């Protein structure tokens, strides 16, 4: 049934910018912080604006569900577009303070931090931020707020490894073995927040020079760099990709929703890092009150619990939201991760990307973006 729903959703999302359906009836809401908001000044001001444009970097099924539910709750017309975090970052940089979107939803925070450092995000202090379980899940200046947490790791096709007579990789440095040449997929450093996180993880784990050298050595075994961070996971089950580097909740989606029991999830033995999926307001948003209301909504159980109902099994970072049981069933522990230096990532990600691309000789056709 979920596959059928996904096919229907996919068919309705052929335009680059889609207006959410939902009829605009204001059903109120009986859970989270939305129950008593119908009379608030923010809701009234948002309804007067009447529209909201969302750029989403989470998976499209979750994005659609969140946007449609927001429209149902408040009667505000929502348009949304699914783009990788790198694509959103590039788009708002080009628009330079005159954004065509109002808010950003989902996707790892490294591109958010890069945008914030260039003055492209609007600071806001939502009431619902009080439900974040730790200050690590927000920008200290209020430029972004976390909605979920995802663990970085490997997804492997067990059948293909058996057919080739290969053992599964257990740790990061195992991926450098020449026996895996042409079998590994990773996302594109220029377009995907996941890949930016990989850069920062390797530099924080091994040190600056050794971390960059690791990525140069890894490149020798990479077959494909995908535009989006979830790209590798979507090709592991079919065997087109034998080893995918990405967020393990994307692998759970392929196993649980798409029936690929041949996928195994691997947490690197010497440790790994994690993403904080975020939400933020663009500086110069055309619908500022609707944008603020979106942030309040995005930090509510009503929004974040839609993820697990729509094939996204990240851990949630709100104290009043129910965690997806399936993530724990796969043995994933959201606290069993290295301490990620968000401040270093905020200050240096752009520089690190340039250094990695230069070390790779400027890249090749695999890194080209349209």
QUIVEN-V432377 format. One record per residue. N is the residue number from 1. PHI is phi in radians with two decimals (none if undefined). BURIAL is 1 if it has 24 or more other ideal C-beta (glycine too) atoms within 12 Angstrom, else 0. D_FIRST is the distance of its C-alpha to the first C-alpha in whole Angstrom. Layout:
n=N phi=PHI burial=BURIAL d_first=D_FIRST
n=N phi=PHI burial=BURIAL d_first=D_FIRST
This chain:
n=1 phi=none burial=0 d_first=0
n=2 phi=-1.07 burial=0 d_first=4
n=3 phi=-1.08 burial=0 d_first=5
n=4 phi=-1.11 burial=0 d_first=5
n=5 phi=-1.04 burial=0 d_first=6
n=6 phi=-1.10 burial=1 d_first=9
n=7 phi=-1.12 burial=0 d_first=10
n=8 phi=-1.11 burial=0 d_first=11
n=9 phi=-1.05 burial=1 d_first=12
n=10 phi=-1.06 burial=0 d_first=14
n=11 phi=-1.20 burial=0 d_first=16
n=12 phi=-1.55 burial=0 d_first=17
n=13 phi=-1.99 burial=1 d_first=19
n=14 phi=-1.45 burial=0 d_first=21
n=15 phi=-1.51 burial=0 d_first=24
n=16 phi=-1.22 burial=0 d_first=26
n=17 phi=-2.31 burial=0 d_first=26
n=18 phi=-2.11 burial=1 d_first=24
n=19 phi=-1.50 burial=1 d_first=24
n=20 phi=-1.18 burial=1 d_first=22
n=21 phi=-1.53 burial=0 d_first=21
n=22 phi=2.59 burial=1 d_first=21
n=23 phi=1.37 burial=0 d_first=24
n=24 phi=1.24 burial=0 d_first=27
n=25 phi=-1.35 burial=0 d_first=27
n=26 phi=-1.62 burial=0 d_first=28
n=27 phi=-1.47 burial=0 d_first=26
n=28 phi=1.24 burial=0 d_first=28
n=29 phi=3.02 burial=1 d_first=27
n=30 phi=-2.01 burial=0 d_first=27
n=31 phi=-2.48 burial=0 d_first=27
n=32 phi=1.11 burial=1 d_first=28
n=33 phi=-1.59 burial=1 d_first=31
n=34 phi=-1.45 burial=1 d_first=30
n=35 phi=-1.03 burial=0 d_first=31
n=36 phi=-1.95 burial=0 d_first=35
n=37 phi=-1.63 burial=1 d_first=34
n=38 phi=-1.04 burial=0 d_first=34
n=39 phi=-1.78 burial=0 d_first=38
n=40 phi=-1.26 burial=0 d_first=39
n=41 phi=-1.11 burial=0 d_first=41
n=42 phi=-1.12 burial=1 d_first=38
n=43 phi=-1.11 burial=1 d_first=36
n=44 phi=-1.07 burial=0 d_first=38
n=45 phi=-1.15 burial=0 d_first=39
n=46 phi=-1.15 burial=1 d_first=36
n=47 phi=-1.15 burial=1 d_first=35
n=48 phi=-1.12 burial=0 d_first=38
n=49 phi=-1.22 burial=1 d_first=37
n=50 phi=1.36 burial=0 d_first=34
n=51 phi=-2.46 burial=1 d_first=32
n=52 phi=-2.69 burial=1 d_first=30
n=53 phi=-2.04 burial=1 d_first=30
n=54 phi=-1.99 burial=1 d_first=27
n=55 phi=-1.76 burial=1 d_first=27
n=56 phi=-1.96 burial=1 d_first=24
n=57 phi=-2.01 burial=1 d_first=25
n=58 phi=-1.49 burial=1 d_first=21
n=59 phi=-1.19 burial=1 d_first=18
n=60 phi=-1.14 burial=1 d_first=17
n=61 phi=-1.13 burial=1 d_first=14
n=62 phi=-1.18 burial=1 d_first=16
n=63 phi=-0.98 burial=1 d_first=19
n=64 phi=-1.09 burial=1 d_first=17
n=65 phi=-1.10 burial=1 d_first=16
n=66 phi=-1.13 burial=1 d_first=20
n=67 phi=-1.15 burial=1 d_first=22
n=68 phi=-1.13 burial=1 d_first=20
n=69 phi=-1.22 burial=1 d_first=21
n=70 phi=-1.05 burial=1 d_first=24
n=71 phi=-1.12 burial=1 d_first=25
n=72 phi=-1.12 burial=1 d_first=23
n=73 phi=-1.18 burial=1 d_first=26
n=74 phi=-2.06 burial=1 d_first=29
n=75 phi=1.18 burial=1 d_first=29
n=76 phi=-1.74 burial=1 d_first=29
n=77 phi=-1.19 burial=1 d_first=28
n=78 phi=-2.02 burial=1 d_first=26
n=79 phi=-1.96 burial=1 d_first=26
n=80 phi=-2.45 burial=1 d_first=24
n=81 phi=-2.47 burial=1 d_first=25
n=82 phi=-1.61 burial=1 d_first=23
n=83 phi=-2.41 burial=1 d_first=26
n=84 phi=-1.14 burial=1 d_first=27
n=85 phi=-1.07 burial=1 d_first=29
n=86 phi=-1.12 burial=1 d_first=32
n=87 phi=-1.18 burial=1 d_first=31
n=88 phi=-1.10 burial=1 d_first=32
n=89 phi=-0.99 burial=1 d_first=35
n=90 phi=-1.11 burial=1 d_first=36
n=91 phi=-1.14 burial=1 d_first=35
n=92 phi=-1.31 burial=1 d_first=37
n=93 phi=-1.15 burial=1 d_first=40
n=94 phi=-1.16 burial=0 d_first=41
n=95 phi=-1.35 burial=0 d_first=40
n=96 phi=0.84 burial=0 d_first=43
n=97 phi=1.56 burial=0 d_first=43
n=98 phi=-2.18 burial=0 d_first=41
n=99 phi=-1.25 burial=1 d_first=38
n=100 phi=-1.46 burial=1 d_first=35
n=101 phi=-1.94 burial=1 d_first=33
n=102 phi=-1.81 burial=1 d_first=33
n=103 phi=-2.41 burial=1 d_first=31
n=104 phi=-2.01 burial=1 d_first=30
n=105 phi=-2.40 burial=1 d_first=26
n=106 phi=1.50 burial=1 d_first=25
n=107 phi=1.66 burial=1 d_first=27
n=108 phi=-1.23 burial=1 d_first=29
n=109 phi=-1.42 burial=1 d_first=33
n=110 phi=-0.99 burial=1 d_first=35
n=111 phi=-1.15 burial=1 d_first=35
n=112 phi=-1.05 burial=1 d_first=35
n=113 phi=-1.12 burial=1 d_first=38
n=114 phi=-1.12 burial=1 d_first=39
n=115 phi=-1.17 burial=1 d_first=39
n=116 phi=-1.10 burial=1 d_first=40
n=117 phi=-1.15 burial=1 d_first=43
n=118 phi=-1.75 burial=1 d_first=44
n=119 phi=1.30 burial=0 d_first=44
n=120 phi=-1.80 burial=1 d_first=41
n=121 phi=-2.02 burial=1 d_first=39
n=122 phi=-1.74 burial=1 d_first=40
n=123 phi=-1.25 burial=0 d_first=41
n=124 phi=-2.71 burial=1 d_first=40
n=125 phi=-2.09 burial=0 d_first=40
n=126 phi=-1.29 burial=1 d_first=37
n=127 phi=-1.06 burial=0 d_first=37
n=128 phi=-1.27 burial=1 d_first=34
n=129 phi=-1.13 burial=1 d_first=35
n=130 phi=-1.12 burial=0 d_first=37
n=131 phi=-1.62 burial=1 d_first=34
n=132 phi=-1.15 burial=1 d_first=33
n=133 phi=-1.35 burial=1 d_first=34
n=134 phi=-2.83 burial=0 d_first=37
n=135 phi=-1.16 burial=0 d_first=39
n=136 phi=-1.13 burial=1 d_first=37
n=137 phi=-1.73 burial=1 d_first=34
n=138 phi=-2.72 burial=1 d_first=36
n=139 phi=-1.35 burial=1 d_first=39
n=140 phi=-1.11 burial=0 d_first=42
n=141 phi=-1.72 burial=0 d_first=43
n=142 phi=1.44 burial=0 d_first=40
n=143 phi=-1.47 burial=1 d_first=38
n=144 phi=-2.64 burial=1 d_first=35
n=145 phi=-2.39 burial=1 d_first=33
n=146 phi=-1.36 burial=1 d_first=30
n=147 phi=-2.15 burial=1 d_first=27
n=148 phi=-2.73 burial=1 d_first=26
n=149 phi=-2.34 burial=1 d_first=27
n=150 phi=-2.22 burial=1 d_first=26
n=151 phi=-1.66 burial=1 d_first=28
n=152 phi=-1.44 burial=1 d_first=29
n=153 phi=-2.98 burial=1 d_first=29
n=154 phi=-2.03 burial=1 d_first=28
n=155 phi=-2.14 burial=1 d_first=25
n=156 phi=-2.17 burial=1 d_first=26
n=157 phi=-1.55 burial=1 d_first=24
n=158 phi=-1.08 burial=1 d_first=26
n=159 phi=-1.12 burial=0 d_first=26
n=160 phi=-1.20 burial=1 d_first=28
n=161 phi=-1.11 burial=1 d_first=30
n=162 phi=-1.10 burial=0 d_first=31
n=163 phi=-1.10 burial=0 d_first=32
n=164 phi=-1.56 burial=0 d_first=34
n=165 phi=1.21 burial=0 d_first=36
n=166 phi=-1.96 burial=0 d_first=35
n=167 phi=-1.36 burial=0 d_first=35
n=168 phi=-1.28 burial=1 d_first=32
n=169 phi=-1.23 burial=1 d_first=34
n=170 phi=-1.83 burial=0 d_first=35
n=171 phi=-2.59 burial=0 d_first=36
n=172 phi=-0.98 burial=1 d_first=37
n=173 phi=-1.25 burial=0 d_first=40
n=174 phi=-1.07 burial=1 d_first=38
n=175 phi=-1.15 burial=1 d_first=37
n=176 phi=-1.45 burial=1 d_first=40
n=177 phi=-1.10 burial=0 d_first=41
n=178 phi=-1.12 burial=0 d_first=41
n=179 phi=-1.16 burial=0 d_first=39
n=180 phi=-1.68 burial=1 d_first=36
n=181 phi=-1.03 burial=0 d_first=38
n=182 phi=1.35 burial=0 d_first=35
n=183 phi=-1.94 burial=1 d_first=32
n=184 phi=-1.83 burial=1 d_first=31
n=185 phi=-2.03 burial=1 d_first=29
n=186 phi=-2.46 burial=1 d_first=30
n=187 phi=-1.43 burial=1 d_first=29
n=188 phi=-1.39 burial=1 d_first=32
n=189 phi=-1.07 burial=1 d_first=35
n=190 phi=-1.42 burial=1 d_first=36
n=191 phi=-2.12 burial=1 d_first=32
n=192 phi=-1.97 burial=1 d_first=30
n=193 phi=-1.10 burial=1 d_first=31
n=194 phi=-1.02 burial=1 d_first=29
n=195 phi=-1.18 burial=1 d_first=32
n=196 phi=-1.11 burial=1 d_first=35
n=197 phi=-1.12 burial=1 d_first=34
n=198 phi=-1.05 burial=1 d_first=34
n=199 phi=-1.00 burial=1 d_first=38
n=200 phi=-1.10 burial=1 d_first=39
n=201 phi=-1.11 burial=1 d_first=38
n=202 phi=-1.17 burial=1 d_first=40
n=203 phi=-1.20 burial=1 d_first=43
n=204 phi=-1.24 burial=1 d_first=43
n=205 phi=-1.39 burial=1 d_first=42
n=206 phi=-1.90 burial=1 d_first=45
n=207 phi=1.72 burial=0 d_first=47
n=208 phi=-1.01 burial=0 d_first=47
n=209 phi=-1.18 burial=0 d_first=49
n=210 phi=-1.20 burial=0 d_first=47
n=211 phi=-1.12 burial=1 d_first=44
n=212 phi=-1.17 burial=1 d_first=44
n=213 phi=-1.10 burial=0 d_first=46
n=214 phi=-1.00 burial=1 d_first=43
n=215 phi=-1.18 burial=1 d_first=40
n=216 phi=-1.14 burial=1 d_first=43
n=217 phi=-1.18 burial=1 d_first=43
n=218 phi=-1.09 burial=1 d_first=39
n=219 phi=-0.98 burial=1 d_first=39
n=220 phi=-1.12 burial=0 d_first=40
n=221 phi=-1.82 burial=1 d_first=37
n=222 phi=-1.39 burial=1 d_first=35
n=223 phi=-1.55 burial=1 d_first=33
n=224 phi=-2.45 burial=1 d_first=31
n=225 phi=-1.88 burial=1 d_first=31
n=226 phi=-1.54 burial=1 d_first=28
n=227 phi=-1.15 burial=1 d_first=28
n=228 phi=-1.90 burial=1 d_first=26
n=229 phi=-1.10 burial=1 d_first=26
n=230 phi=-1.47 burial=1 d_first=22
n=231 phi=-0.98 burial=1 d_first=23
n=232 phi=-1.01 burial=1 d_first=24
n=233 phi=-1.05 burial=1 d_first=21
n=234 phi=-1.32 burial=1 d_first=19
n=235 phi=-2.06 burial=1 d_first=21
n=236 phi=-1.31 burial=1 d_first=22
n=237 phi=-1.04 burial=1 d_first=19
n=238 phi=-1.35 burial=0 d_first=20
n=239 phi=1.56 burial=0 d_first=24
n=240 phi=-1.09 burial=0 d_first=25
n=241 phi=-1.88 burial=1 d_first=26
n=242 phi=-1.59 burial=1 d_first=27
n=243 phi=-2.30 burial=1 d_first=28
n=244 phi=-1.97 burial=1 d_first=27
n=245 phi=-1.76 burial=1 d_first=28
n=246 phi=3.08 burial=1 d_first=26
n=247 phi=-1.50 burial=1 d_first=25
n=248 phi=-1.20 burial=1 d_first=23
n=249 phi=-1.15 burial=1 d_first=20
n=250 phi=-1.18 burial=1 d_first=19
n=251 phi=-1.18 burial=1 d_first=19
n=252 phi=-1.05 burial=1 d_first=17
n=253 phi=-1.01 burial=1 d_first=14
n=254 phi=-1.16 burial=1 d_first=15
n=255 phi=-1.31 burial=1 d_first=15
n=256 phi=-1.34 burial=1 d_first=12
n=257 phi=-1.52 burial=1 d_first=9
n=258 phi=-1.88 burial=1 d_first=10
n=259 phi=1.32 burial=0 d_first=12
n=260 phi=-1.55 burial=1 d_first=16
n=261 phi=-1.26 burial=0 d_first=18
n=262 phi=-1.49 burial=1 d_first=21
n=263 phi=-1.63 burial=1 d_first=21
n=264 phi=-2.06 burial=1 d_first=24
n=265 phi=-1.69 burial=1 d_first=24
n=266 phi=-2.26 burial=1 d_first=28
n=267 phi=-1.64 burial=1 d_first=30
n=268 phi=-0.89 burial=1 d_first=34
n=269 phi=-1.15 burial=0 d_first=36
n=270 phi=-1.66 burial=0 d_first=39
n=271 phi=1.98 burial=0 d_first=37
n=272 phi=-2.57 burial=1 d_first=34
n=273 phi=-2.02 burial=1 d_first=34
n=274 phi=-2.62 burial=1 d_first=31
n=275 phi=-1.75 burial=1 d_first=30
n=276 phi=-1.95 burial=1 d_first=30
n=277 phi=-1.28 burial=1 d_first=27
n=278 phi=-2.22 burial=1 d_first=29
n=279 phi=-2.53 burial=1 d_first=30
n=280 phi=-2.79 burial=1 d_first=33
n=281 phi=-1.83 burial=1 d_first=35
n=282 phi=-1.39 burial=1 d_first=36
n=283 phi=-1.06 burial=1 d_first=40
n=284 phi=1.49 burial=0 d_first=41
n=285 phi=-0.96 burial=1 d_first=38
n=286 phi=-1.27 burial=1 d_first=38
n=287 phi=-2.19 burial=1 d_first=37
n=288 phi=-1.13 burial=1 d_first=38
n=289 phi=-1.30 burial=1 d_first=37
n=290 phi=-1.10 burial=1 d_first=34
n=291 phi=-1.15 burial=1 d_first=33
n=292 phi=-1.12 burial=1 d_first=35
n=293 phi=-1.12 burial=1 d_first=33
n=294 phi=-1.05 burial=1 d_first=30
n=295 phi=-1.08 burial=1 d_first=31
n=296 phi=-1.04 burial=1 d_first=32
n=297 phi=-1.14 burial=1 d_first=28
n=298 phi=-1.11 burial=1 d_first=27
n=299 phi=-1.70 burial=1 d_first=29
n=300 phi=-2.14 burial=1 d_first=27
n=301 phi=-0.99 burial=1 d_first=25
n=302 phi=-1.00 burial=1 d_first=23
n=303 phi=-1.49 burial=1 d_first=22
n=304 phi=-1.18 burial=1 d_first=22
n=305 phi=-1.30 burial=1 d_first=20
n=306 phi=-1.20 burial=1 d_first=17
n=307 phi=-1.02 burial=1 d_first=17
n=308 phi=-1.15 burial=1 d_first=15
n=309 phi=-1.38 burial=1 d_first=13
n=310 phi=-2.30 burial=1 d_first=12
n=311 phi=1.35 burial=1 d_first=12
n=312 phi=-2.10 burial=1 d_first=16
n=313 phi=-1.97 burial=1 d_first=18
n=314 phi=-1.26 burial=1 d_first=21
n=315 phi=-1.28 burial=1 d_first=24
n=316 phi=-1.64 burial=1 d_first=25
n=317 phi=-2.02 burial=1 d_first=29
n=318 phi=-1.92 burial=1 d_first=29
n=319 phi=-1.29 burial=0 d_first=31
n=320 phi=-1.90 burial=0 d_first=29
n=321 phi=-1.91 burial=1 d_first=26
n=322 phi=-1.51 burial=0 d_first=24
n=323 phi=-1.21 burial=1 d_first=23
n=324 phi=-1.23 burial=1 d_first=20
n=325 phi=-1.03 burial=0 d_first=20
n=326 phi=-1.11 burial=1 d_first=18
n=327 phi=-1.11 burial=1 d_first=21
n=328 phi=-1.26 burial=0 d_first=24
n=329 phi=-1.11 burial=0 d_first=22
n=330 phi=-1.55 burial=1 d_first=22
n=331 phi=1.40 burial=0 d_first=26
n=332 phi=-1.50 burial=1 d_first=26
n=333 phi=-1.97 burial=0 d_first=29
n=334 phi=-1.14 burial=1 d_first=29
n=335 phi=-1.71 burial=0 d_first=33
n=336 phi=-1.57 burial=0 d_first=34
n=337 phi=-2.44 burial=1 d_first=35
n=338 phi=-1.23 burial=0 d_first=38
n=339 phi=-1.35 burial=0 d_first=39
n=340 phi=-1.55 burial=1 d_first=38
n=341 phi=-1.55 burial=0 d_first=41
n=342 phi=-1.15 burial=1 d_first=40
n=343 phi=-1.19 burial=0 d_first=43
n=344 phi=-1.09 burial=0 d_first=44
n=345 phi=-1.09 burial=1 d_first=41
n=346 phi=-1.10 burial=1 d_first=41
n=347 phi=-1.42 burial=0 d_first=45
n=348 phi=-2.19 burial=1 d_first=44
n=349 phi=-0.98 burial=1 d_first=41
n=350 phi=-1.07 burial=1 d_first=42
n=351 phi=-1.13 burial=0 d_first=45
n=352 phi=-1.11 burial=1 d_first=43
n=353 phi=-1.05 burial=1 d_first=41
n=354 phi=-1.05 burial=0 d_first=44
n=355 phi=-1.13 burial=1 d_first=46
n=356 phi=-1.14 burial=1 d_first=43
n=357 phi=-1.12 burial=1 d_first=43
n=358 phi=-1.13 burial=0 d_first=47
n=359 phi=-1.13 burial=1 d_first=47
n=360 phi=-1.52 burial=1 d_first=44
n=361 phi=1.34 burial=0 d_first=47
n=362 phi=1.50 burial=0 d_first=45
n=363 phi=1.39 burial=1 d_first=42
n=364 phi=-2.50 burial=0 d_first=41
n=365 phi=-1.07 burial=0 d_first=39
n=366 phi=-1.18 burial=1 d_first=36
n=367 phi=-1.80 burial=1 d_first=36
n=368 phi=-1.22 burial=0 d_first=37
n=369 phi=-2.09 burial=0 d_first=35
n=370 phi=-1.48 burial=0 d_first=35
